[in-house]
Amino acid sequence: MSRSEPTPSPRRQELLEAAYAYALRSGLGELSLRPLAEEIHSSPRVLLYLFGSKEGLIRALLARARADELAHMRQVAESRDGADGLQPIARELWRWLSDEGHRGLLTLWVESYARSLIEPEGPWAGFARDTVGDWLALLASGQPAALRDTEAALTQRTLVLAVLRGAMLDLLATGETVRTTAAVHHQLAALG
């Protein structure tokens, strides 16, 4: 948080967490302040006061979701037990992505990613681009430092990212964990 930003009020934080839990269950696409406020025991007026506008609330929810995603990604990076290489980190990322407990966050991520592409000037602005950067940076941490800045290393990270995200979309659509995991492991072995 920069020095110019005020410390969020405890009530704002409480409502943000409640709204985030609601968004994980219901998404953001059809977000309406009245049903949200009722669900989280607030009022549309309070939400507008605390977040400035519906777009301000959506931006706050996207920032909260991204913080959650980044925290999970840091855990993945730290859980590699010293294993170096792109393949171990990609396998660990897939393990996290295919965990049923993360479906709400990942569905919200997919929705936000798509909205960022469709409404590039709206509250979703930059979300897709920023998350690509986040994931490429995490994958880079599995590559030897001497090679990370090469075009070949970036191409390899991009390929792994495409495999993981494509399989994640398939898994979210079908729920077929065994099939998608086999496909991811097959592709990662081919990179080896």
C-alpha positions in Angstrom: 0.0 0.0 0.0 1.5 3.4 -0.9 1.7 6.2 1.6 -1.0 8.2 -0.2 -3.6 5.5 0.2 -5.6 5.6 3.4 -5.7 2.6 5.7 -8.8 0.7 4.8 -11.5 0.8 7.5 -12.2 -2.5 9.4 -15.8 -2.4 8.1 -14.6 -2.0 4.5 -12.2 -5.0 4.9 -15.0 -7.0 6.5 -17.4 -6.2 3.6 -14.7 -6.8 1.0 -14.0 -10.3 2.5 -17.7 -11.1 2.5 -18.2 -9.8 -1.0 -15.2 -11.9 -2.1 -16.7 -15.0 -0.7 -19.9 -14.1 -2.5 -18.0 -13.6 -5.8 -16.3 -17.0 -5.4 -19.7 -18.6 -5.3 -21.6 -16.4 -7.8 -19.0 -14.7 -10.0 -18.9 -11.0 -11.0 -20.5 -10.9 -14.4 -24.0 -10.2 -13.2 -23.0 -8.5 -9.9 -25.8 -6.3 -8.6 -25.3 -4.3 -5.5 -28.7 -4.9 -3.9 -28.5 -8.8 -3.8 -24.9 -8.6 -2.9 -25.6 -6.2 0.0 -28.4 -8.3 1.2 -26.2 -11.4 1.1 -23.4 -9.8 3.1 -25.7 -7.9 5.5 -25.0 -4.4 4.3 -26.8 -1.9 2.0 -26.0 -0.7 -1.5 -25.5 2.8 0.0 -22.8 1.6 2.4 -21.1 -0.3 -0.4 -21.1 2.8 -2.6 -19.8 4.9 0.3 -16.9 2.5 1.1 -15.9 1.6 -2.5 -16.9 4.7 -4.4 -18.9 2.9 -7.1 -19.8 -0.5 -8.4 -16.7 -0.4 -10.5 -14.6 0.5 -7.5 -16.0 -2.5 -5.7 -15.2 -4.8 -8.7 -11.7 -3.4 -8.8 -11.3 -4.1 -5.1 -12.6 -7.7 -5.6 -10.2 -8.3 -8.5 -7.3 -7.0 -6.4 -8.4 -9.3 -3.6 -8.7 -12.3 -6.0 -5.3 -11.5 -7.5 -3.7 -11.3 -4.0 -5.2 -14.7 -3.2 -3.9 -16.1 -6.5 -0.4 -14.6 -5.8 -0.4 -16.0 -2.3 -1.2 -19.5 -3.6 1.5 -19.1 -6.3 4.1 -18.2 -3.7 3.2 -21.3 -1.7 3.6 -23.4 -4.9 7.0 -21.8 -5.5 8.1 -22.5 -1.9 6.8 -26.1 -1.9 9.2 -27.3 -4.6 11.6 -28.6 -1.9 14.6 -27.2 -3.8 13.6 -29.0 -7.0 14.9 -26.9 -9.9 13.6 -26.8 -13.4 10.5 -25.8 -15.2 8.9 -29.3 -15.1 8.8 -29.6 -11.2 7.2 -26.2 -10.8 4.7 -26.8 -13.6 3.7 -30.1 -12.0 3.2 -28.4 -8.7 1.2 -25.6 -10.3 -1.0 -28.2 -12.0 -1.5 -30.0 -8.7 -2.7 -26.7 -7.3 -4.8 -25.9 -10.3 -6.5 -29.3 -10.4 -7.4 -29.2 -6.6 -11.1 -29.1 -6.4 -10.9 -26.7 -3.5 -9.6 -23.9 -5.8 -12.5 -24.2 -8.4 -14.2 -21.0 -7.1 -11.1 -18.9 -7.4 -10.2 -20.3 -10.8 -13.7 -19.8 -12.2 -13.6 -16.2 -10.9 -10.2 -15.9 -12.5 -11.5 -17.2 -15.9 -14.4 -14.8 -15.8 -12.2 -11.8 -14.9 -9.6 -12.8 -17.5 -12.3 -12.9 -20.2 -14.0 -9.7 -19.1 -10.5 -8.0 -19.1 -10.3 -8.8 -22.8 -13.9 -7.8 -23.6 -13.9 -4.6 -21.6 -10.3 -3.4 -21.7 -11.2 0.1 -20.3 -13.6 -1.1 -17.5 -12.8 -2.3 -14.0 -11.2 -5.4 -15.4 -8.6 -3.3 -17.3 -5.2 -5.0 -17.3 -6.3 -8.0 -15.3 -5.5 -10.6 -18.1 -2.1 -9.0 -19.0 -1.1 -8.7 -15.3 -1.9 -12.4 -14.6 0.1 -13.6 -17.6 3.1 -11.7 -16.2 2.5 -13.2 -12.7 2.5 -16.7 -14.1 5.4 -16.3 -16.4 7.4 -14.8 -13.5 6.6 -17.8 -11.4 7.5 -20.2 -14.1 10.8 -18.3 -14.7 11.7 -19.1 -11.1 12.1 -22.7 -12.1 14.5 -22.0 -14.9 18.3 -21.5 -14.4 19.1 -17.9 -13.8 21.6 -17.8 -16.7 18.9 -18.8 -19.2 15.8 -17.0 -17.9 16.3 -13.9 -20.1 16.7 -15.8 -23.3 14.1 -16.0 -26.0 14.1 -19.8 -25.8 13.4 -19.7 -22.0 10.5 -17.3 -22.6 9.1 -19.5 -25.3 9.3 -22.6 -23.1 7.5 -20.7 -20.2 4.9 -19.5 -22.6 4.3 -23.1 -23.9 4.0 -24.4 -20.3 1.6 -21.6 -19.4 -0.5 -22.4 -22.5 -0.6 -26.1 -21.5 -1.6 -25.4 -17.9 -4.2 -22.8 -18.7 -5.7 -24.9 -21.5 -6.0 -27.9 -19.3 -7.4 -25.8 -16.5 -10.2 -24.5 -18.8 -10.9 -28.1 -19.9 -10.9 -29.3 -16.3 -13.3 -26.5 -15.2 -15.6 -27.3 -18.0 -15.6 -31.1 -17.6 -14.4 -31.9 -14.1 -12.3 -34.7 -15.7 -9.2 -34.5 -13.4 -7.7 -37.9 -14.5 -7.8 -37.1 -18.2 -6.5 -33.5 -18.0 -3.8 -34.5 -15.5 -2.6 -37.2 -17.8 -2.5 -34.8 -20.7 -0.5 -32.2 -18.6 2.0 -34.8 -17.4 2.4 -36.1 -21.0 3.1 -32.6 -22.3 5.5 -31.7 -19.5 7.4 -35.0 -20.0 7.8 -34.1 -23.7 9.5 -30.8 -22.5 11.9 -32.7 -20.4 
